[in-house]
Amino acid sequence: MYYIGVDLGGTNMAVGLVDENGKILHSDSRPTKSASRPAEAVLEDMADLILQVIRDSGHTLDEVKSIGVGSPGTIVSATAELVSTCNLDWHHVSFRNELQKYIDKPVYADNDANVAGLAEFVAGASQGLENSVFLTLGTGVGAGFVIGKRIYAGTHNVGAEIGHMNIMADGGEPCPCGASGCWERYASATALIREGNKACLAHPESAMNAVTGGDPEKMTAKVVLDAAKAGDPAAVEVFNNYVRYLALGIINIINILDPEMIVLGGGVSKAGDFLLNAVREEVARRVFYDEVAYASIELAQLGNDAGIIGAAMLGL
Amino acid sequence: MYYIGVDLGGTNMAVGLVDENGKILHSDSRPTKSASRPAEAVLEDMADLILQVIRDSGHTLDEVKSIGVGSPGTIVSATAELVSTCNLDWHHVSFRNELQKYIDKPVYADNDANVAGLAEFVAGASQGLENSVFLTLGTGVGAGFVIGKRIYAGTHNVGAEIGHMNIMADGGEPCPCGASGCWERYASATALIREGNKACLAHPESAMNAVTGGDPEKMTAKVVLDAAKAGDPAAVEVFNNYVRYLALGIINIINILDPEMIVLGGGVSKAGDFLLNAVREEVARRVFYDEVAYASIELAQLGNDAGIIGAAMLGL
């Protein structure tokens, strides 16, 4: 049997036909266009893309066991309902009800970070482990927990909002959530961009300025990371601070959840071993335990495919 | 069948005969005297106390299914081995091997906070809930997680070290663990004592000084809490700050684990509704979610009995 996985994003939706080992056999994508049409129309289009992917793969609907959707936002997994999400301005949309208007298969849905964590558990870095935490270091910081070899999304499906763990009780950077001092203000790509721009103003000679031409709009996490890799002192300082905050949150996760592995995914993780080695060193230097083992820290292995693979595996 | 529960502390060990509903039928205690004798002698004495409690209860060893021990420190539950603990200066002590020299029954062991969380799940505030977090607000801050109706102690049995969650990334109060800014420096009885003493120096007129006679050694969490209840302005300020930090950590737990319930136990929780209402209000004011439900916050119900009951229930 095969499984359909859908990776729903604000810009594009990607659909793949996946086997039971988490291998994508065929995939395709379309623009989501959620600004110009209602959720119902987007999901009709999604059903159409699913049927097209199955046809193009050379397989038939009879061979498909289920459909899984990974979506940003708060998802009630039991009913495959999206409660709300900033990225799409959708409220209380049932993936199950909408997709089953067109395709008579079981439909599952979960949060995109949970789904990516599941994908790494089925076919990536944390394959087969009992307890793991997947972190997506992007615009914010998201997390997917696998506890006892199953997605753990909390009682009210709002668990793993780890980006809003407060690490600055007496102040800190304001967060769009309304609080101040949330971890993602310090450990996301957004943090690298903000601090990179500050460093460019303070250090006009920085190699980062040469790349952006002094335009803050052109600053990216990659600009900072590349300049730090090349040894630019201003970028190195931004990077070291970033690693310190990232490691602090990872140590909090270790102290609270004590998983077997913490997997780093999302845009920032593309810095690869440069980031990984720095984070491992900082965690080792600061972690609470010396007599006992603690979580290993690894890079995600599935990249953008994690969305499709993990969504498909919801039906496994 | 009945279950033996042992609550091992640095000062006393308490043993109880417990039924399958978590009801203590008979219990007794002895001094631990761990400073004056080796672990082996303490555990021989523990076995003797267990046999005495069974006799005194009017039941027989044949009616006892298992022995469970709740102990401070890092416990490998699979082998019932204590790795280390600050309170007893014991290292790599096997409760199972030692107790089975004297009593031929299955022996289980777990961390005292995990065990208290289990007790509240079996017979207390969080009875029967899928996911709950028990917090013990004492000298430090400990936690017991029940996830999927089972104790969750992490992969390396060092999970739920939630007291060392860092909430002051850029500094904060130093902690005996070596780090600075650990949550328990702000949310424990120790924090109330420290801040109570500071407030006494700054406000000689405080009602707290009248109780302690200005002797910092006589300051307790209860002195601060009673004075705050009575409206003493200096104590109210200490209490409000304490509640702010306690609530911040609770919100972190909600954002990360999203349990059904968070149960407040330990010495500070004896302040009862005065504490509970203040914490609930502060959490409601600051929590991230408005569209969805989040964990309820309740007081522990079993008090000191939680140690015996939870330890006994390890064999259930």
Interface residues (C-beta under 8 A of the other chain):
Chain A: T74 V83 S84 E130 N131 A143 I147 G148 Y152 A153 G154 T155 H156 N157 V158 G159 A160 E161 I162 H164 M165 N166 I167 M168 A169 D170 G172 C177 G178 A179 Y186 R244 Y245 L248 I251 N252 I253 I254 N255 I256 L257 D258 P259 E260 R286 F288 Y289 E291 V292 A293 Y294 A295
Chain B: T74 V83 S84 E130 N131 I147 G148 Y152 A153 G154 T155 H156 N157 V158 G159 A160 E161 I162 H164 M165 N166 I167 M168 A169 D170 G172 C177 G178 A179 Y186 R244 Y245 L248 I251 N252 I253 I254 N255 I256 L257 D258 P259 E260 R286 F288 Y289 E291 V292 A293 Y294 A295
